[in-house]
Amino acid sequence: MDGDTGGSDRLASERIGAGDTGPPLVLLHGFAQDRRCWGPLAVELSRSRPVVAVDQPGHGGASDKAD
């Protein structure tokens, strides 16, 4: 799933699992990684709540940050 930030930057995100109770848990990766770094942990966490993993600008499926 791609998220629109309202400007020229594009974020890429993925909703993981079928959990739909409670507030979503948003997972952010570290430097030089992307949302895939969460792998099996995201699946495990999604058993009890919605999980969204996001690619930060310039990483994974997100566009580079505009100058």
PEBEL-V33119 format. One record per residue. N is the residue number from 1. RES is the residue in one small letter. SS is DSSP state (helix for helix, strand for strand, loop for the rest). OMEGA is omega as a letter, one per 40 degrees, with the letter a starting at -180 (NA if undefined). BURIAL is # if it has 16 or more other C-alpha atoms within 10 Angstrom, else .. Layout:
# PEBEL-V33119
n=[N & N]
res=[RES & RES]
ss=[SS & SS]
omega=[OMEGA & OMEGA]
burial=[BURIAL & BURIAL]
This chain:
# PEBEL-V33119
n=[1 & 2 & 3 & 4 & 5 & 6 & 7 & 8 & 9 & 10 & 11 & 12 & 13 & 14 & 15 & 16 & 17 & 18 & 19 & 20 & 21 & 22 & 23 & 24 & 25 & 26 & 27 & 28 & 29 & 30 & 31 & 32 & 33 & 34 & 35 & 36 & 37 & 38 & 39 & 40 & 41 & 42 & 43 & 44 & 45 & 46 & 47 & 48 & 49 & 50 & 51 & 52 & 53 & 54 & 55 & 56 & 57 & 58 & 59 & 60 & 61 & 62 & 63 & 64 & 65 & 66 & 67]
res=[m & d & g & d & t & g & g & s & d & r & l & a & s & e & r & i & g & a & g & d & t & g & p & p & l & v & l & l & h & g & f & a & q & d & r & r & c & w & g & p & l & a & v & e & l & s & r & s & r & p & v & v & a & v & d & q & p & g & h & g & g & a & s & d & k & a & d]
ss=[loop & strand & strand & strand & loop & loop & loop & loop & loop & strand & strand & strand & strand & strand & strand & strand & loop & loop & loop & loop & loop & loop & loop & loop & strand & strand & strand & strand & loop & loop & loop & loop & loop & loop & helix & helix & helix & helix & helix & helix & helix & helix & helix & helix & helix & loop & loop & loop & loop & loop & strand & strand & strand & strand & strand & loop & loop & loop & loop & loop & loop & loop & loop & loop & loop & loop & loop]
omega=[i & i & i & a & i & i & a & i & i & i & i & a & i & i & a & i & a & a & a & i & i & i & a & i & a & a & i & a & i & a & i & i & i & a & a & a & a & i & a & i & i & i & i & i & a & i & a & a & i & i & i & i & a & i & i & a & i & a & i & a & a & i & i & i & i & i & NA]
burial=[. & . & . & . & . & . & . & . & # & # & # & # & # & # & # & # & # & . & # & . & . & . & . & . & . & . & # & # & # & . & . & . & . & # & # & . & . & . & . & . & . & # & # & . & . & # & . & . & # & # & # & # & # & # & # & # & # & # & # & # & # & # & # & . & . & . & .]
